[in-house]
Amino acid sequence: CVLSGGQAPGGHNVISGLYDMIKGIHPESKLYGFLQGPIGIFTGDYVEIKDDFMNEYRNMGGFDMIRSGRDKIETPEQFESSLKFCNDLDLDGLVVIGGDDSNTNACLLAEHFKAQNSKCKVIGAPRLLMVILRMSTVKFPSVLILQPKHMLNKLEIS
């Protein structure tokens, strides 16, 4: 996973939700956090998130755990390097937690990964309700329930 963009209250909760989900499905699953935002993806700067580290930030709010950044993945070299590091880690999915620009970048990264036949699925996790509403064609309160389920259904865990 990666935190992208400015501070927001729920970043750590998204990470803890992912962590709890993958550990619940298969206890040997690993969750990696790319450090300092998208730059961590294309430079291969990451940390494995383990129980003790996760528990330090659980329900703490913010975007501090793996540090966020405002870099974008833009050049062909950055896209290729991102793919290389995700493949080297044998990732099934990459969750980008951020706002409008971050989720746009996640879409571009997803398209690149798909074009290269990568098994890694890229999921954009909106950090704010207004992002969910802008990105969704559903305009009623159940979007809060539908969006996370939709994201998890796209992420294939093995």
N, C-alpha and C positions, 0 to 999 in steps of 0.2 A: 504494500500500500504506500501511498505518498500523500502528504498534505501539500496543498498548492494554493497560493494566494494569501490574502490577509487573514488576520485572526478571526476566528468564529468560535462560538461557545461549544459546539458538539463534536469537534474533530476526534478527541480522545474516545468519546462514546462510540463513534463509528468504528474505530480501531478495536475497541474492546468487544463490540458486537461481532466483528469479523473473527477475532481471536476465539471467542467463546463458541461461535458457530463451527469453525473448522476443527477445533479440539473436540467438540461434541460429536462431530461426524467421524473423525478418526484422530485419536489422541496423539499419534505420531506426526500429524500435519505440522507444517512450519509456516509462520507468518513473518515476512520480512518487511521492514520499513525502510524506504529509500530516504536518505537524509537530505535536509535542506531543500526540499521541494523537487521539481522535475529535474534539476541539475543532477541530483543523486541517481536518477534513472540512467541517464546517458553517460555518467562517469563511473557507475558501478559502486557508488558510496551507499552502503546499506548496513543494517543491523538486524539480526534475528531477534524478534520480540518473544521473550520467554516470560514465564509466570511472574517472577519477581519484578521485572521491568514493567510488565503490563499493570501489575497491581499498584505500582507507584503512581500511575496516572489515571486509574479507573475512576470515573465520575468526577474528574477534576476540571473538566471543561478546557477549552483552549486548543491551540495548535502547536504546543511546545514539545511534545514527546519526541518526535523525530524531526522537529523543526520544519517550518514551511519555507517556501521560497516563491518568488514571482517569475522565475525563469520560465521560458517556453521551449518546447522541443520544436525547432523550426527547420533546421538544415537537414539535407539528406543524410549527412554524417551522424547527426544527433539521433535521427530516426533509426538508422542502422545500428548505432551503438546501443540504443535503448533495447532494440530487439535482441542483440547479442547478449546483454546482461540478463534479460528476462529468460532467454533460452538457456543460458549457462546455469541459472538458478532452477531451471526446470519448473517454472511457474505455470500453474493452471490459470491464474488470473492476476490482474493488476487493478487495484481499486484506486482511482484518483479522487481524492476528497477535496472539493473546492467549489468555486463560484462559476459564473458564466464562462469566462475565458478558460479556466481550467478544464471545464467539461467540454468545451470546444476542442481544446488540445487533446483531451482524452479520446474524442471521436476521431480525430486525425490519426492518432496513434493506433487506435483500434483498426482503422482502415488499412494502415500500413502493415500491421501484424497479420491481418487476414490475407492481404495480397501476397504475403510471404509464407502463407500456410503455417503460421505459428499456432500452436495449441493454446497459447496464452490469450485469454480474453481480457479486454480492457473495459472496465466498468467505471462510469462517472457517478460519483456519489455527491449530490448537491449538499452544500454546507448550510444553506439557508432555505427557508420555506419559499421565499420569493423566487429562488432558482428553480425549485421543483415546479412551481406554478408556471413559470415562463417556459420551461422545457417540456411540460406535459400538455397533451391535448385534453386531459381530464380536468375539469374546472369545478370540483366539489371536494368536500373535506376528506373523502375516502382516498384521495391522492396520497395522503400521509401513510396509509396502510398499503396501498397498491404499489407505490414506488419502491419501497425496500424489498417487497416480495418479488417484484419484477427484476430488480438488480440481482437478488440471490438466485433466481431461476436462470439467469444468464451465466452465472459463474459455475463452471463445472469443477467439482471437487473430486479428486481420485484418491 
